[in-house]
Amino acid sequence: MKNYSGHIIFEDNFQWKDLEKYFPDVWEIVEGESKLNAEEKQYDDILLELNMEEIRKNKKPFGYRRENTRFKMIFPQDKKELTIYRNIISEEIEELTEKVAHEIRNKKIKYTIEYDQLLSSKLKKK
């Protein structure tokens, strides 16, 4: 199935610190889809640590929003949600979302998955 975005929607009792053990692996999955050189990788390592600092404080992380990358990982401001986004329709969104969801699957973190819930995605489909 082709999608613009995949949404991992956490339940109401979810705490951002619950992601602490899993976020580096989630980051690697999304970052791995970008073809980075050594300098870009160093920059991403710093961004990962900044995200981890927020998670340890039980705050929403910044995500992965680098320019010129195929996929972005965003955390909508008003929701307990992790969104994988690409600005063009892609069969890879569903696969990447499922990979990320698999990394956080455990008894403590409960979620649902939806696709194309961004307003921009809905507008593009019309």
C-alpha positions as CSV (number, residue, x, y, z in Angstrom):
1,M,0.0,0.0,0.0
2,K,1.3,3.5,-0.8
3,N,1.2,6.1,1.9
4,Y,2.5,9.5,2.8
5,S,2.8,8.9,6.5
6,G,2.6,6.2,9.2
7,H,1.4,7.0,12.7
8,I,2.2,5.1,15.8
9,I,-0.4,6.4,18.3
10,F,0.3,5.7,22.0
11,E,-2.3,5.1,24.6
12,D,-3.2,7.9,27.1
13,N,-1.1,6.5,29.9
14,F,2.0,6.5,27.8
15,Q,5.1,8.4,29.2
16,W,7.8,9.6,26.9
17,K,10.4,8.1,29.2
18,D,9.0,4.7,28.3
19,L,10.9,5.1,25.0
20,E,14.3,5.4,26.6
21,K,15.4,1.8,25.9
22,Y,14.0,1.7,22.4
23,F,14.6,5.1,20.9
24,P,18.2,4.6,19.8
25,D,17.1,1.5,17.8
26,V,14.1,3.4,16.3
27,W,16.5,6.3,15.4
28,E,18.8,3.8,13.6
29,I,15.9,2.4,11.6
30,V,14.9,5.9,10.3
31,E,18.4,7.2,10.0
32,G,19.4,4.0,8.1
33,E,17.1,5.0,5.3
34,S,19.3,8.1,4.7
35,K,22.5,7.8,2.8
36,L,24.9,9.6,5.2
37,N,28.5,10.4,5.0
38,A,30.7,10.3,8.1
39,E,30.3,14.0,8.8
40,E,26.5,13.8,8.6
41,K,26.5,10.7,10.8
42,Q,28.4,12.7,13.5
43,Y,25.8,15.4,13.3
44,D,23.0,12.8,13.6
45,D,24.7,11.3,16.7
46,I,24.5,14.7,18.4
47,L,20.8,15.0,17.4
48,L,20.2,11.5,18.8
49,E,21.7,12.5,22.2
50,L,19.6,15.7,22.3
51,N,16.5,13.6,21.7
52,M,17.6,11.1,24.4
53,E,18.0,14.0,26.9
54,E,14.4,15.0,26.3
55,I,13.1,11.5,26.7
56,R,15.0,11.0,30.0
57,K,13.3,14.2,31.3
58,N,10.0,12.6,30.2
59,K,9.5,15.2,27.5
60,K,8.6,14.8,23.8
61,P,11.7,14.2,21.7
62,F,12.5,16.5,18.7
63,G,12.5,13.7,16.1
64,Y,14.5,13.3,12.9
65,R,13.9,16.1,10.5
66,R,17.1,16.5,8.5
67,E,16.9,18.3,5.2
68,N,17.3,16.1,2.1
69,T,16.4,12.8,3.8
70,R,13.9,10.4,2.4
71,F,12.0,10.0,5.7
72,K,11.3,12.1,8.7
73,M,10.3,11.1,12.2
74,I,8.2,13.7,13.8
75,F,6.3,13.9,17.1
76,P,3.1,16.0,16.6
77,Q,2.8,18.7,19.3
78,D,-0.7,18.0,20.5
79,K,-0.6,14.1,20.5
80,K,1.2,11.2,22.0
81,E,2.3,9.9,18.6
82,L,5.3,9.1,16.5
83,T,4.9,9.8,12.8
84,I,7.1,8.6,9.9
85,Y,6.6,10.9,7.0
86,R,7.7,11.3,3.4
87,N,6.6,14.1,1.2
88,I,5.8,11.8,-1.6
89,I,3.5,8.8,-1.6
90,S,5.6,5.6,-1.0
91,E,5.2,1.9,-0.5
92,E,8.1,2.1,2.0
93,I,6.1,4.1,4.6
94,E,4.1,1.1,5.7
95,E,7.2,-1.1,5.9
96,L,9.2,1.5,7.8
97,T,6.4,2.2,10.2
98,E,6.0,-1.6,10.9
99,K,9.8,-1.8,11.6
100,V,9.7,1.0,14.1
101,A,6.6,-0.4,15.8
102,H,8.3,-3.8,16.1
103,E,11.1,-2.1,18.0
104,I,8.8,-0.6,20.6
105,R,6.5,-3.6,20.9
106,N,6.4,-4.8,24.5
107,K,3.9,-5.1,27.4
108,K,4.5,-1.6,28.7
109,I,4.0,0.4,25.4
110,K,0.6,0.0,23.8
111,Y,-0.2,1.7,20.5
112,T,-2.2,1.6,17.4
113,I,-1.0,2.2,13.8
114,E,-2.8,4.4,11.3
115,Y,-1.7,5.8,7.9
116,D,-2.1,9.2,6.2
117,Q,-3.4,11.1,9.2
118,L,-1.5,14.3,8.5
119,L,-3.6,17.2,7.1
120,S,-1.1,17.6,4.2
121,S,-1.5,13.9,3.3
122,K,-5.3,14.2,3.3
123,L,-5.1,17.3,1.1
124,K,-2.7,15.6,-1.4
125,K,-5.1,12.7,-1.7
126,K,-7.9,15.0,-2.8
